[in-house]
């Protein structure tokens, strides 16, 4: 997809990660909190008879910019088509062909490094209140904790809001045992990768930043050696001590 693009748009850190792949491309680069300007510039580049790749870390549809692309297209009444929909273009229409290319979100890469923490039902919540009011985030944490979901936390701590993770921890401790295992993954699959498991009671002191994804176990989650996994329920239905012959074809 990058090789076919005339222009590449992205956050500065993400552009730096792929620079060897986009040496001969036009670059649109903006900083943090400039997402609207970045997407608007990408749309303008695509409308000018070109192809623009708007890049994200992880998956573009998970806490990224795919949703904002559609939101701005709808606001500006830009007609859009998907690769799997064959539609003819009406004369005079501003029409874009939009393809969302799936990636590997931090909840998947981080889970793989930990073992299998999201092997059963889980909820994903961002602790950033930049776009979502903090009372709404607290209400979602309460609901997920009460329902005994494994909870994956994005954007757990920043310099502007260092207290949010500790506040979330207090909410979780109302519904989880203090020794509930919590997986901490920073920089998954990058040079600064760090993986650890701590009890929920110590989460407030864990080394966490904006590149960290936090996996709070459910009541069923287990730490086994250096791994964290959540059983799906096989032991409750089958005898795991009995050996069964596997059939082959």
N, C-alpha and C positions, 0 to 999 in steps of 0.2 A: 504493500500500500504506500509506503514512504517513497519507494522508487518512482511511483506514478504521479506523485504530487509535485505541482509547480511551486507551492508555498507550504511551509511548515510553521504552525503556530503553537506556542506552549509557554508554560511557566519556565523561568530561566533555569532552574535546577534540572528540569526534565530535558530541556534543550541541550544542556551540557552533557547529559548522560548519553545522548544519541548523536553527538556532533560528527563522529566519523561516518555516520550513515547519511548525513544531509549536507555534505560539503558544497554541493553546487545548487542548493535550494535558496529561494528567498525566505528569510526568517522573520516571523513576527514573534516578539518576545516581550512579555510583561511580567511584573512582579506580583507578589502576594496581594490579595484583595482587588486585583485589577481584572477579575475574570470576565466581567461584562465587556470591558474594552477589548479584551483578547478575543472573545467570541465574535463581537461585532466586526473586528478587523478581519477575522477568518471568513466570516460571511461575505464581506465586501470583496475579499480576494477571490472567493469561489464564484461570486456573481459576475466578476469581470472576466468571464470566459476562461477561467482557469480551474485548477484543482487544488484544494487546500486540505492538508492533513492537520487536524487539531489533536494534539497528543495529550495524554494524561498518564499518571502513574497508575499501576493496578489495572482496573477495568473502567472504561470511560463512563459506564452507567452506574457505578457505585461511588457515591460521594465525589463525582467528577462533573464534567461539563456537558455530557450528552443531553441531559435534561434542559440545561440552559440554552443550548442550540435550538431545540424545538420550541422553547418558551419564546425566544426572540423571533423565530420565524413566524410563529403564530401572532405575536404582537405586531409584526411588520407586514402581516398577510403575505408572506413569501410562500408560494406553492412549492411543496416538497414531494419527492417521490422516493420510494425505497427500491433497492436493487431487485427485490423479488416481486415488485409490482410493475408491470409493463403499462405505462400510461403515455399517451401522446401529448406533446406539448402544444398548448394553444398559443396562437400568434399574440405577441405582446405580453405574455406572462413572464414574470420573473420566477423561474423554476429551478430548484436545486435538487440534485440527486444526493441523498444522504445515506451513508452506510456507517453503522456503528460496529466497529471491529472489537470483538470481545478480547479481554485481557485476563490476567491473573490477579485478582484483588488481594489485598493484604490479609484478609480473613482466610484465604485459601493458602497462600504461601506461608503465612505465619503458622497456620494449623499444621501444615506438613512438617515444619521444623519441630513443632512440639510433639507430634505424634498423630492423635486423632481427637482433639478436644471438641470438635463440632460433629461428632459421629451421630448425634441425635439432635432433637429440636433445639434451635438456638435463635437468639435475637441479636440484632446489630444496632448499636446506638452510638451516635457521635456526641462527645461532651463539649463540642464547640458551640457556644451560644452566639456566634457572629450572625447567623441567619435563623436560628431557632431559639425562642425564649427559654431561659434557664428553668422556669417553673414547668414548662412542657417537657424538658429533658428529664427532670426529676420525676414527673408523673410516669413517663415511659420506663424509667429505671424501676420505679415501684412496681409497675404492672408486670414487667419481665421477671423481676426477682420473686414476686409473689407466685408467679406461674411456674417457677423452677426451671426456667430456660437457662441453658448456657448463655452467657452474655458476652458479646464481643464489643469492646469499646474502641472507637476510633477517636483521634484527636484528644487524647486523655489529658494533656497538660501543655501549656505554653507559658512564655514569660509574662504575657498579659493576664493569664488566668491560672496561676499556679495552684489555687485552692480547689479547683473543680474535682480533681480526682479524689481528694480526701473527703469531699462532701458526698461524692458518689459512693465511696467506700462505706460511709456511715449508713447510707440507705441500704446498701447490700447486706451489711451486717445485721440489719433488722430481720432478714429473711434467710441468711446463710450462716453456717457454722464458721467460727473464726478461723478454723484450720482448712477451710475449703481451698483447694489448690487453684492458683491463678497463674496462667502462663503470660510471660512478658517477652514480646518479640520486637526488637528494634532493628530497622534497616534490613528487613527480610530479603535475602538473596543479593544484598549489596555488600560493599567492602566493609561497612561499619556494622555488620550483622552481629547481634547479641541476643542470646536466648536464655531465659531463666524461668524457674518456677518458685513462687513464694506463697505462703499462706495468706488468705484474705486479710487477716489482722495486720499484716506487715505491708500491705499494698501501698499505703501512703508514703512509705520510705523507699520504694523501689525506684531504680533509675529509669525514668520515663520522660519522653519528649514527644514532639509532634510526629516523629517517624516511628513511634511505638504503637503496636496494637496489643491490647490487653484482652485475655481470654479468661473470664471468670467462670469457674466450673459450676455445674449444677450439683444437687445433692448426690447424684450418681457418679460424678466425675472422679477419676482416680489418678493419683500420681504413681507411676510404676518406674522405678529407677529414675532415669533422666527424661522420661516421657510423661505426657498428660493425655489421657483418653477418656471418652465418655461412652460407656457401653450402650448399645442400642436396645438391649433387652433379650438377647439370645439365652442368657443363663436362666431367665425366668420361664422360658418356653421349652428349652432343650437341656439335656444332660450333657454338659460340656466335658465331663470325664469319660464319656463313652466315645470310642473311636468308631467313625463311620467310614466305610469304603467309598471313595470317590469314583464315579463312573466316568468313562472316557469314550469318545466316539471316533 
